Amino acid sequence: MSLPLTLPAYMLNATSSVQVTISPDYYTARVDFYDGPTKVYSLTLIQAAPLQSLPDNLMVGSFEIHSGTLQLQLPSPIQTGTVTLNCTYTDLNVTTPQVLNAVIASWNLNQ
């Protein structure tokens, strides 16, 4: 595959998603949050700062992230690279805050 590598979107609910794009060096990940086709928030994870906090009460459509972090795990010849979302959230169907800890993207070197 050619780089930058855009990985399949991780669906937060029926209309909200997270899209991760890996840079050509494999060590930088841009994370975009979408409400349908509309980008509502974006940040970049890099090797020097692999853990980033999300803003409190981030609204991604009807999906509300009350607090959370994104973490980048760099790929190696023997380990897959990952981006992990760890947060508490609510949405239209989940009104009591719930914990979500999910790998939202993974890739290998030379993918």
N, C-alpha and C positions, 0 to 999 in steps of 0.2 A: 504494500500500500504506500501511497505517497503521503508525505507530511506537508503541512500540519495534518494531524489525524483527528477527525471529528468522530467521537464515539457515539453509539446509540444513546438516545435520551433516556434518562431515568424518570419514570412517571411518579410524581408525588401524589396526585389524585387524577381524576378524569380529565382535567384541563390544564393542570400545572405540571411543569417538568423542569429537569436540570440537564443541561447539555455541557459536556466536557470536551475541550479541544486540546490536544497535545502538540507542543511545539516541535519543530524539526530536531531539536537536540534531545528530545524525550524527557527533559527534566523540568519543564514548565507546563503548567496546566491552567487554561482559562476556563472558568466555571461561570456559566450563564444560566440564570433562572428565568423561566418563561411562564407567562399566563397566556395559554394558547400560542399564537404566533408572536406575541409582544414580549420583548425582553424587558424585565423589570429590575434586574440587579445583575451585576457582574463583578468578579474579582479574579485575581491571578495568584496561583500558588507557585512558589519557586523553591529551588533547592535550599537557599539560605533562609527561607521563611516558610517551612512546609505546613505550619498550622496557622489558620486564620479564623478569627471570630466573625460570626455573622452579626449584623445589626439586630438588636432586640426588636421583636414584633414585626419582622420582615413579612410583608404581605405578598404572596405569589398567587394571584387570583384569590380563591377562597381558602387557600392553604396558608396558615399563619405560623411562621417559625418564631416561637417566643424567645428562644435563645439557642445558640448552636455554634458548631465549629465545622470547618472542613480541614481535612488532613491529607497531605500528599505523601505517598510512599513511593520512593524512586524505584524504577526497574533495575534489575541487574541480570547478568546471564543466567542466574538460577532462580530469580524471583520476579514475579509479575509486578508492574507498577499499579498503584491504585489511588483513587480519591475516595475518601470516606466522609460521609455526612453523619454527624452526631448532633441531634437536636431534640427539643420538645416542641410539639406542634398541636394545633387544632385545625379543623376545617368544618364544612357544613355537616358532615356525618360523625365527626369526633369532637364533641364539645368539651370534654374533660382532657386537659393536656396529656399527651402520650409521648413516650420516648421512641425515637427512630434512630437506629444505628445501622447504616447501610453502606455497602460499597456501591457507589454510584457510577464508577468507571474503572476499568482495568485494561491493561495493555502490556505487551511484551516488547523487549528490544527488537528492532528490525521487523516490527509488525507492518 
